[in-house]
Every structure is written in C-alpha cells, then in structure tokens.
C-alpha cells in the first residue's frame, strides 16, 4: 500500500466571499501543489473541498493517506464520526451536505487518517497551503461554487 501525505487549507475572504483552497500532495519523491478559486463561498466549504479534491486526485484506490488540516470542522466531523450520523438523518439541518456526500463517495476508497495541525503556527506545508488558498481566492476567472450559491438562493426563497 502506497503512503501519501496531504496538506490542505481553505480560505474565504469575508466568509462568505471569494474563496479558494490549497493542497500539497507528497508521496515518496513526488510533490504537487494545487489551488483553485471560487467567486462566492465559505471557509468551511473550501476546507472540505480541499480534502475532497486531494482524495479525488489519487489515481487508484487503496492508498494509505494522512491528511493534515487546520480545520476542526473537517477533522472532527470525520474523526469523531459525526458525518456518519448525519448520513442516517440525510444531512437534515446540516450545511455543506453536497460536499459531505461527495466526500463520502471518495473517502472509503483509501485508508484515511486525519491529523489536525494548528493554523498559522509555522507548519511549513500548512503555510504553503494557506498561501495557495489565499492566492486562489484573490485570483481571476473564479469558478462558481454551485452548491453554495444554490443554497443561498434556497434560503432567500428564490426557488
């Protein structure tokens, strides 16, 4: 089984506002940085999306993955098994259900362990991810976070 270390971070300027995620993937001598920006989203969505995208990038199932994140929201939701309880209630009353459902499709394909790291505390790769996420949020040609924008329309009664 191949081992992969993944660092992730999310950012939303204004929260909600323009946002982005940053990812660092490391396996043996392989190293890759990834970032993407969105025009209107939240920090929690970007934190979760960074994990999803990183796992989706793994080319085959069965990796032993250690994900380092400064998001208590993401780490605790998985490590304390809250998300699995939300499934039983069909995510009733939970935000980001679209992303959690997407996460649950990719999560079982690997042996995943989450490690919480303190943000902005000098962890080299957490800092790199933070810089990537902020740069993505400040970028041009930002993507649409359809799940977030649809949820805002629903809350405002637009459909």
N, C-alpha and C positions, 0 to 999 in steps of 0.2 A: 504494500500500500504506500503510495507516494504521500509525502508530507508537504503541506502548503501553509505558509503563514500569510495572513491577510490583515492589513490595517485599513480601517475605514473611518470616514468622518463625513458629516453633513453640515450644511450651513444654510441659513435663510436670513437675508439682510432685511431686518424689520420684523420678521417672524410673525405673520406671514409677509412674504415679499419675494424678490428674486432669490433663487436658491441654487445650490449645487452640491455635488458630492465629490469626494476624492477617495481614491483607492490605491493602495500599494500591495501588489502580489509578489510573494517571494517563495521560490521552491528551488533548493539547491543553488546553482549559479544563475538561475533565471530571476529577473527583476522586471516588473512592469508597473507603470503609473497610469492611472485612468482618471478622467474627470468629465463631468457633464453638467450643464447649467439649465435651469428652468425659469420661466418668466414670473411665476407666482406659485409659491408653495410654502411649506413649513419646515422648520429644522428637524422635527421628528420624522417627517416623511423622507427627508434627504438622508438622515441617519440610517433608516431602514432600507431605503432604496440602494444605498451604497453596499450593504451586505448582500442584497438580492443580486445585484449586477455582478458583484465579485464571484458569488457562487455560480451564477449562470455562465460566467466566462470559463469555468473549468471544463475542459474538453471531453472528459469522460467521467463516469461515476466512480465512486469508491475511494476518493481522496480522504486522507486524514487532515482535517482543516482546523486551524486555530485562528479564530477571528479576534482581533484586538480592536476594541471600540471604546470611546469615552461616553457612549450613550447608555445611561442606566435604563432608559426606556426600552431599548432593544435588548440589551444584555439580560436584564431582569425578566423581561417578558418571555424569553426563551429558557434561560437557566432555571428560573423559578416555575416554569411550565404554565404560566398564566395563559399564553396563547392557545394552548391545547384545551383549556377550559372554555375559552372564547369560541372555539370551533363548535363545541357542544351546544352553545347558545346562538349559533350562526352569527356571531360577532355583534349581537344586538347591543346597541349603545356604544360600540367601540369605534374610535376613529381609525382611519387608515386600513379598514377591512380589506380593501382592494389589494393593498401591498402585502398585508399579512397572508392573504390567500395565495398570492404569488410566491411569497417566501416558503409557505408550506408545501408547494409543489417541488421546489429545488432542495430544500433542507434535508429530506430523507435520503437523497442520493449520495450523501457523503457522511463521514463521521465528523460532526462539527462540535467544536468546543469554543465557547465564548470566554474571553478574558477582558474584564473591564480595566481600562487604564485611565488615570486622571488626565483630563484635557489640559492643555497649555501648561504642562508641568515638565517640559524638557524631553519627553519621549520623542526620539528622532523621527520615527516614521509616523507617529500621531501628528507631529508638527507638519511633516510633509503633506499628509492628507488634509490637514486644516488649510494649508496654503492652496492646495489644489481645489478644495471645495469653495473657498472664497473667490479664487480666480475664476472658477466656473460660474459662480453666481454673478460676478461682475462682467462676464463675457458678453459677446454679441451673438445674435441669432439664437437666443434662448429657446429651448423646447417648451412645449405645453405639458404641464403635469395634469393630464386629463382627469385623473381620479380626484385630485384636489379641486380643480375648477368645477367639475360636475357636482361635488359635494357642497360647494359654496352656492351653486345655483339652487340645489335642493333645499338648503337651509333658508334661502331667500324666497322660496316658493316660485321659482321661475319655471319649473316643470315638475 
